[in-house]
C-alpha cells in the first residue's frame, strides 16, 4: 500500500538541491575569474631552425673582412729582341707557361743565313787549330829528336876525349889526337846546350802559335753564338714561369726590335687586393696582419698599401703575402681577406647576431627555464669583429642567446622553444 512522504523529507530534499545549485554557481564564478587572469600562451619556435650563441669572456680579436682578388706584383712585357715577321702563336691568354715555353714564332731569312755563315767559320777555325796543333807538334818532336842526337854525339865525344887523355898520360897517343877529341867534345857540348835552349824556346813558340789559333776559334765561336742567339730569338720564349695575359702580335705582321709581343705575369709573385667597406677602414694601418682565403687554403700576409680614396664605397687594400700560395693560384682569382685590427683583453663578447651594429642597443632572446623558453632582453653592444661583438650591458658570461633573426616574433617578450 502507498506510504505518504513526510514533510520533513521533502524539506531536506529541497535544501540539498539549493546547496548543489549554490556550489555549482560558485565553482563557475571561480573558474571564470581564473580564466580571465590567464595570459595568452607565448609563441613557439623550433629549436632546429635557430642559431644559439653563448656569452664568453676572454680575448676578442677585432677584424674587418673584404673580398678581392690576386693580382701580379710585376707584369712583364715580352718584347722582340730581333726584327722578324710573326708566323705563329703557340699560346693564348690564360695559358700557363714556363721559362722555356715558346710564345710566338717569327721568321727572318737574313738571320738564318748569318747563323749558317758563322757556323761555317767556326768549323773552319776549329779545323785550322787542329791542323796547326799536329804540325807544330811534329816540328817539336823533330827538334826534340835533333837535340837528343846532339846530346848523344856529345856523350860519345866526351868519352873519346877522356880516353885520349888517359892514353896521353901513359904516352900511348899523341897530344894532337887528345886536343882534337877534346875540341870535338867541347863543340858538341855547346851544340847540345844550344839545342836544349832551342827545344825550350820551341815549346814556348808552339804555345804562342796555338794561342793565336785558339783566339781565332774563340772569336768565331763568339760570333756563331751571337748569330745563333739572334736566330733562336725568332722563337720568342716566356723567360719566366707564369700566366699569359695578352698576345699583342698579329700573325703576318713585321715587328721591329723592342716591339711588345706578349704580356706574362708570374703567379708566384702575386699580391692580394681586397676591398673593405669605407665605414670599417678607420682603424686599418700599414703592417697589420691579414689572412687571405683562396678557397683552397689560408695564406698569411700583411697590409702593404692603403688606397688614398675609396671607390664606390669600398677602399682597396694591398696585401703582401708572407706565405706560399697554392699551386693553382692565378691572377684575378677571387679571394677573401680578413685584417686583424686590434686585440681586446678580458672582454665579454658573443657571436654576432643576425641583426647587429656596433655601439648600438638591440633586443635579444635569452634562454631561461633550462633552455625551454627565452625572454627578450635589451643588450648594449660595443666594438665588433667579423664573427664576434663586444657586450657592454644586458648579458653576463654563460648566458645563451638566440642569434638568428627573430623578426617574426617581434611582438612577443617570451617565446617557447620546441
QUITAZI-V424532 format. One record per residue. PHI is phi in whole degrees, 0 to 359 (999 if undefined). OMEGA is omega in whole degrees, -180 to 180 (none if undefined). D_CENTER is the distance of its C-alpha to the mean C-alpha in Angstrom with 1 decimal. Layout:
phi,omega,d_center
PHI,OMEGA,D_CENTER
PHI,OMEGA,D_CENTER
This chain:
phi,omega,d_center
999,-177,121.1
284,177,119.0
250,-178,118.3
295,180,117.7
289,179,114.6
274,180,115.3
295,-179,114.2
296,-179,112.2
292,-180,109.9
295,-179,109.3
293,179,108.4
298,179,105.9
295,179,104.2
294,-179,103.8
297,-180,102.4
298,180,99.7
296,180,98.7
296,-180,98.4
297,179,96.3
300,-180,93.9
293,179,93.5
297,-179,92.8
296,-180,90.2
294,179,88.5
298,179,88.4
295,179,87.0
296,179,84.2
294,179,83.3
293,180,83.2
297,180,81.0
298,180,78.5
295,179,78.5
296,-178,77.7
296,-179,74.9
294,180,73.2
292,-179,73.4
271,179,71.5
288,176,68.6
275,178,65.2
296,-179,63.3
296,179,60.8
293,178,57.2
294,-180,54.8
254,179,52.7
228,178,49.0
286,-179,47.3
299,-176,45.0
290,-176,42.7
262,-178,42.0
239,178,40.9
250,-178,38.1
253,175,39.2
220,-179,37.7
246,179,38.9
287,-177,39.3
232,174,37.7
237,180,37.7
163,-180,34.9
274,178,31.8
252,180,30.6
268,180,27.0
278,-178,27.2
224,170,24.2
237,-172,23.7
233,177,21.8
202,177,20.7
266,180,19.1
190,-177,16.7
206,174,14.0
275,178,10.6
228,-180,11.5
293,172,10.3
291,-179,10.8
218,177,12.9
251,-176,14.8
249,171,16.8
275,175,20.3
271,-176,21.5
251,179,25.1
284,177,28.2
260,176,29.3
220,174,32.7
287,179,35.1
183,179,35.3
248,-178,35.9
291,-178,33.2
252,-173,34.2
201,171,31.4
257,178,27.9
261,-177,25.8
224,176,22.9
231,177,22.8
305,-178,20.5
101,180,17.7
287,174,17.8
277,-177,14.7
228,173,15.5
247,-177,15.1
302,-175,16.5
270,-178,19.9
293,177,20.1
280,-180,23.3
267,-174,23.0
221,177,26.6
244,180,29.8
242,177,32.6
228,176,36.1
201,-177,38.3
302,-179,41.5
297,180,42.2
295,178,39.0
296,179,39.8
294,180,43.3
298,180,42.2
295,179,39.9
293,178,42.8
298,-179,45.2
295,177,42.9
295,179,42.5
297,179,46.4
297,179,46.9
294,179,44.5
298,179,46.4
295,180,49.7
296,179,48.7
294,179,47.5
294,179,50.8
297,178,52.8
298,179,51.1
297,179,51.9
297,-180,55.5
295,177,56.1
299,179,54.8
293,-179,57.4
298,-178,60.2
293,177,59.5
293,178,59.2
295,178,62.5
299,-179,64.2
295,180,62.9
292,177,64.4
298,-180,67.7
294,179,67.8
293,178,67.0
293,179,69.8
296,179,72.2
295,179,71.4
294,179,72.0
296,179,75.3
296,179,76.5
296,179,75.5
293,178,77.6
298,179,80.6
295,-179,80.3
296,180,80.4
295,180,83.5
296,180,85.2
294,179,84.5
295,179,86.0
298,-179,89.0
296,180,89.5
294,178,89.4
293,178,91.9
296,179,94.2
295,180,94.0
290,180,95.2
292,179,97.9
295,180,99.1
295,-180,99.4
269,179,101.6
77,-177,103.6
264,177,102.5
215,-177,101.0
269,178,101.6
294,-180,99.7
295,179,99.0
298,-179,97.0
296,-179,95.0
294,178,94.1
295,-179,93.1
293,180,90.8
289,179,89.3
296,179,88.8
297,180,87.0
296,180,84.8
295,180,83.9
296,180,83.1
292,177,80.9
296,178,79.1
294,179,78.3
294,178,77.2
297,178,74.9
296,-180,73.3
295,180,72.9
297,178,71.4
295,178,68.9
294,178,67.8
297,179,67.6
296,179,65.4
293,178,63.1
296,179,63.0
298,178,62.5
297,177,59.3
295,180,57.9
297,179,59.1
296,180,57.4
298,180,54.0
294,-180,54.5
293,177,55.3
296,180,52.4
299,178,50.1
298,-179,51.4
290,176,50.6
296,177,47.2
297,178,46.4
296,179,47.4
294,179,45.1
298,178,42.2
296,179,43.0
294,179,43.3
292,178,40.1
297,178,38.2
295,179,39.8
296,179,38.9
300,179,35.3
296,-180,35.2
296,-180,36.9
292,178,34.8
296,178,31.6
295,179,33.0
293,178,34.0
295,180,30.7
293,175,29.1
294,173,31.0
260,-173,28.3
285,-178,25.4
251,-175,22.0
294,-179,18.5
82,176,17.8
202,177,14.0
278,-178,11.8
178,-179,11.1
233,179,13.3
285,178,16.8
262,-177,17.8
201,172,21.4
238,-171,24.0
272,-174,26.7
281,178,29.2
261,-180,32.1
298,-180,33.8
92,-178,37.0
275,175,36.1
274,-177,36.9
242,178,34.1
269,176,34.6
298,178,32.4
93,180,29.6
290,178,29.6
287,-176,26.2
248,-177,25.6
207,-180,22.1
246,-177,19.1
231,177,15.6
237,-180,12.2
272,-178,9.0
291,177,6.5
280,179,3.7
238,-179,5.7
249,172,6.5
232,178,8.7
255,173,11.0
243,180,14.7
249,-177,17.1
243,-176,20.8
253,177,23.2
304,-175,26.9
305,-178,28.9
289,-177,31.1
251,-171,28.4
258,-173,26.8
295,-177,29.6
257,-180,28.0
285,-179,24.4
219,178,23.6
299,176,21.0
95,-180,19.1
296,-177,19.7
287,-177,17.3
223,171,15.5
247,-179,14.3
253,178,12.3
264,-179,13.6
267,-175,11.9
74,178,15.0
246,-179,13.3
187,179,12.3
257,179,12.2
241,179,9.4
281,178,11.1
198,177,11.3
212,-179,14.4
292,-178,16.5
255,-179,16.1
204,177,18.7
241,-179,21.5
299,-177,23.1
292,-176,26.8
211,179,28.2
283,175,27.6
234,-178,27.8
54,176,30.0
81,-179,29.9
238,-179,26.1
256,178,24.3
290,178,20.8
236,176,18.5
275,-179,15.4
242,174,12.9
278,-175,10.5
271,179,7.7
269,180,8.7
257,180,7.0
274,177,4.2
283,173,4.1
300,-178,7.1
298,-178,7.8
274,-179,10.0
294,-179,8.0
222,173,9.8
304,-180,11.1
74,176,14.0
293,180,13.0
288,179,15.3
223,172,14.2
242,-180,16.4
236,177,16.1
236,-178,18.5
261,177,19.4
275,-176,21.6
270,-174,24.6
200,176,27.1
242,179,28.5
264,-178,32.2
276,174,34.1
48,-177,37.0
239,174,36.8
272,-176,38.5
209,177,36.1
212,175,35.8
299,-176,33.4
296,174,33.5
294,-178,36.4
299,179,36.2
242,-178,38.1
204,178,37.4
215,-175,36.8
297,-180,36.3
57,-179,39.4
219,178,41.6
247,179,44.3
228,175,44.1
252,178,46.1
230,175,44.8
268,178,46.6
259,-177,46.8
287,176,47.8
225,177,51.3
54,178,53.8
68,179,51.4
91,179,49.0
277,179,51.7
224,178,51.9
219,-180,50.0
245,-179,51.5
281,178,50.1
228,177,49.3
270,-176,48.2
235,176,44.9
263,-176,43.7
261,176,39.9
247,-178,38.0
283,-175,34.3
240,174,31.8
241,-179,28.3
294,-175,26.2
245,-175,28.1
235,178,30.9
215,-177,33.7
285,177,36.1
254,179,39.7
264,-179,42.3
211,172,45.5
103,179,47.0
222,177,45.2
233,-177,45.0
300,180,42.8
99,178,43.2
296,176,44.3
248,-176,42.9
230,176,42.6
271,-178,41.8
266,-177,38.5
290,176,39.1
290,-179,40.9
245,-178,44.6
296,-180,46.0
289,178,48.2
236,-179,50.3
300,-176,50.3
281,-176,54.1
267,175,54.1
263,179,54.1
214,176,53.8
230,177,52.3
254,-179,52.8
256,-180,49.9
262,none,50.7
